[in-house]
Amino acid sequence: MNLYSLFLKNFNKKKKLVFGDEVLTYDDFRREIETFCLSLSLYKNRKIALISKNQKLIGQLLMVASKLGSTLITINENSSFNQINSQLKLTRPELIICDDEKKLKNLKYGKKKIQTKEINKFKKNLNLKNKKKINLNDNYIITFSSGTTSDPKAVVFSQQIKYLRFKHIKKLYRLNKKDNIFSVSPLDHSLGQRLFFLAVLNGISFVFKEKYNFNEIKNIVEKFKITFSILPSNYLFLLKNKFLKKKIFIRKIVSGASALNIKDKIDLIKTGIEFYEMYGASEIGTVTSFNLNKNKLDSVGKVLKNMSIKIVNQKGVSLKRGEVGEILCKTPLKFKYYYKNNNLTN
């Protein structure tokens, strides 16, 4: 079963999908996906690059690619022009979709180029039923790592990997149909995708809000009954005093990205919120996690089931407790490979 089919299976007409100021029902979201499927079937492209800040569109094209068996290349619209061209040169998409008409005309790579506003145009008299058999292990998403530890790398995922990660996070944080999710992570990055799939494959509400605005966040949490989020540590720092003063409450929050400092952890424990810290990356997903209220505060958690970690020196020899080295992770949730970079993948 592809991810779009799972979305339809868990379809929930009572829940909402919110992107900035735009609120959609599951029916609204599905209808637009079907329209885009018809439109993009005309192009018959296997690889589609999307350069857009429109988070709703990114989410919908993630579903379109799942249904059509295409590969979606998600490129951060805020990247420099040279970075975007470099990423297009590496991935060589057959179709480029971009918000900016001027930028689109000057991009060097891609067989066909269209503006985002053009992708819903199609001929209604064409028979565009998708008869292609979908292989869940084929390339599904190529997304670029954030580059916080090195140069951005083209990370490849299959639908199967995204499905396994969805199941893993759902079980790890004990999420069910009563939960609703808040995200500040863009969908061109793996963390944003993780939260998006966690919502739509579970049939629950998903709310994306990019910029920090406490009053808006407070209204969102109350209106959509938000119960879960994975938030960057710097975002948690901004919200900490609001949590402490009980002005906002989300039942479960996981700290992602960089580690929290000890003082923030001590303060967050006082809020009554169920806080977690995790360790992971785009390539490996989540490999450690722990509840701040129950564990040592100088830790990022225990290694999770069916995963293993060791710390080695430059020669690959395991180090003793307390020594500093390179972290090696083994997990069934690892990415597929780095696109066109076998040496780095190995």
N, C-alpha and C positions, 0 to 999 in steps of 0.2 A: 504494500500500500504506500503510494507516494504521499508527501506531506500535505499536498492540497486535498487529497482524498481524506486524510485524517482530519483536516480542518473541517471538511463537510460532515464527517461522521460525528464530530463533537460540536457541531454548529449550535449556537445559543442565541436565539432571537432577542433575549432579554438583556444581553450584555452589550457593552459599547467598546468601540475602538476610537481613541482620541489622539489626534496628532496636532499639537499646538492648540489652536482655537477651533479646529474642525472636529466635530463629533459625528461618528458614523455608527449605524447599527451593523450587525453582522450581515444583514441582507444588503445594505448599501455597499459594503466592502466586497461581498461576493459578486454583485452585479458589475462593479467596475473591473474586477479581475477577469470576469468572463468577456467583457468588452475588449480589454487589452489582449486577451488570448486570441480573439478573433483578429484583431489588428496585427499582432506580431506574427500570427500564422502566415500572413501574406508575405513576410520577409523570409520565412523559412531559414532562419539563422540559428546556428548551434551555439554561438558565443555572442552575448550581448553585453556591452559595457554601459553602465549607467553612471553619469556624473551629475548628481542632483542633490540639493539640500532638502528636497521634498520627502520627508520621512514616510508619509502615507504612500507615496508612489514607490519608494524602495520596498516597503512591506508588500505591496501588491505585486510588484515584479518578482519578488522572492517566491510568491505563490504561483505566478504565471510560469516561471522557469521550472518549478516543480511539476506543474501539469503538462507542460510541453516537452519536458526532458531536455531543456536548454541549460547552458551554463551562464550564470549571471556574474559579471565582473563588477563589483561595487567599488567605486573610486570616490574618495573624499573630495567634494566640490571645493573645499577650502585649500586643497593642495596647490602648490605653485604650478604655473603652466608647464614648466620644464618637467616637474614630477609627473604630471598627468600624461604628458607625451611619452615619458620614459616607461610608465606603466602600460600604456597602450602599445608601445613598441614591443614590450615583452609578451603581452597576452594576445595581440593581433585579433581583436574582435571583428566579427563580420558586420555588426551593427553597433553604432555609438548613439546613445540617447543622452542629450545634454540640455540643461535649462537655458544656458547662455548662447544665444544665436551667434554672437561675435566670436566667442571662444570656440564654438563648434566649427565654424568655417576655417579656423586657423589650426585645428588639430591635424596632425600629419598622418595618423594611422586610422584604419577602419575602412571597409569597403563602402558602407552606407552610413549616412549621418542624418539624424532627424532631431528636431526639438521635442522636448517632453510634451508640449501641447499638441503635437501631431500624432501621438501614438494611438489615440482612440478613433482614428479615421479608418473606416473599412467599407468594403462593398457588401451590402447585405444579401445580395443574391448569390454570393459564393458559398459553396459547400466546404466549410473549414473544420469539419470534425477531425479531432486529433486521433489518428489511428496508430501513432507511434507507440511501441512498447517501451515503457520506462524501465531502465536499469538503475536501481537505487544506489549502485556503487559507481555509477558514472560521475564525472565532474559536475558539480551542481553550483557551488559558489567559489569564486576566486576573490578573496578579500585581502587587503594589505594590512599587515601588522602596524601597530601605532608607531613603531620606531623609537620607543622610549629607551630600549637597551641597545639598539643597533639600527642600521638602515632598514626602512620598511621592506618586508618580504612578502611575496605573493603566496598566500596560504590557501590551499585547495581543500574543499570539503565535498563530501558526497551527501546525498539525502540520508543515507543510512547513518552516517556519523552524526548528523544533526538530530536525527530521531533518537539515537542512543543517548546523546547528551541531554535531550529533552526529558527522557525517562529518568536519567540519573539525577538531574537537579530536582525534578518533581518529587522523587522518592527521598532524596537527601534532606530537603527542607519541608517535607510532609505537606505538599500543596494539594488542594482539592477544588471541587467546583465552587466552593464558597469564597475562594480567594480572588483577589483582583490585584493587578500589577501596575506599578509606577516605574517609569524608566527615564533617565536623563542621558542615556548612551545612544548615539546615532546608529541607525541600522546598517550603515556601511561598515561597521566594525562588529567583530564577533560577539562582544558582550551585549550590544544592543540587539543583535539577532537572537541571542540566547533568551533574552527576556521576551522578545516578540513571539518566538516559537513556543515558549513556555505558556504564554497566554492563548494564542489562537489554536494550538493543538490540544488545549485543555478546555476550550470553550468558555473562557473567562475574560473579564474586561482588561484592556491594555491602555494605559495613558502615557503618552510621551510628551515631555516638556523640556526643552533644551536649556533655556536660560533660567537662572535662579531668581525667583520672585516668591518670597515667603507667603504673601497673601494668596497668590494663585495656587501654590502648593497646598496650603491649608484648605482652600476650597475644593481642590481636586480630591484630596484624601477623604474629605467628608462626603462630597457628592457621589463619588464612585466607590466609596467604602474600600479604599486601598488597604491591603493587608500585607503586601510583600514587595520588596525591591532589593536590587543589588546596586549599591551606590558607591561611587568613587570616594576615597577617604577625605579628599578636600571638600566634597559636597557635604559629607557628614559633619565636618568641622563647622561649616556655615549654619547647619541646622541644629547643632548641639544644644545651644542655649534654649532654642524653641522646644526641643525635646524635654530638657530639664524643667522648663516652666510649664510642661504639660499643655502647650499650645498646639501641639500636633502629635499624633500617635499613629504609628504603623506597627502592626503586631510583630512582624519579622523583617529584619533588615540585615543584609550581608554586606560587609565592607569589601570592596574590590580595588583593583589597581594597586597603588603603593600602600605600604603597611601603616596602620594607625600607630600613633605614639602612645606610650603607656598612660599619660595623663588623660588623653581623650578616651581611652578604654575605660579607665576608672570612672570618669564622668558619665559615659554612656550607660554603664551598668546601672546607674542610679535612676535611669529614666523608666524602668519597668518594661522597656521594649526588649524583645528577644533578639539580641545582637549576635551576629556570627562574623568571624573573619575567615578568609579562605586564601589559598595560594593556588595560582594557576597561570595560564597564558592562552593566547589564541590557539597555539599548536596542541596543547594538552588538555584544555578544558580545566575543570576543577579537580585538584588531586589531594588537597588537604582542606579540612574545615573544622571549626570548633565553635562552641557557644561561649561567648565572653563571660557569661555569668557563672560558668562552671569550671573554667580552666585557667592555667597559668597565663598571665597577661603578656609575657615575653615570647609567646609562641604564635605560630599561624596555624596550629591545629595538628591533629593526628592524620596520618596517611590513610586514605579511604580504602574500602574493601576492593580487592582485585587490582590494586595499584601498588607500586613500590618506588622508593626513592633512595638514592645513595649519593654521598658527597665525595668527590674524588679530587686528586691533585692533577697537575698537567700531564702526568703519565697514565692517568686512568686508574690509579691505585686508591682504594677506599681509605678515607681519613678517619681518625679517631674523633670521639665526641669533643666538641669545642674548637676543632680546627676548621679553618675557612677554605673552601674550595668551590668547585663547580657542581651545581645541582643536576643530577640526572634523574629523569622520571620515566617510568614505564606504565603505560595505561592503555586499556582497550578503547579509550575515547580519543586517542590521538588523531591529529589531522591526517589527510591523505598523503600529501607531499608538498614541497615548495615547487611552484610552477617553473618548469624548465631549469631546475637546479638540482640535479641528482647528487652532486657532491655535498651540498649543504644538507639535503634531505638525509643522506646516509650518515 
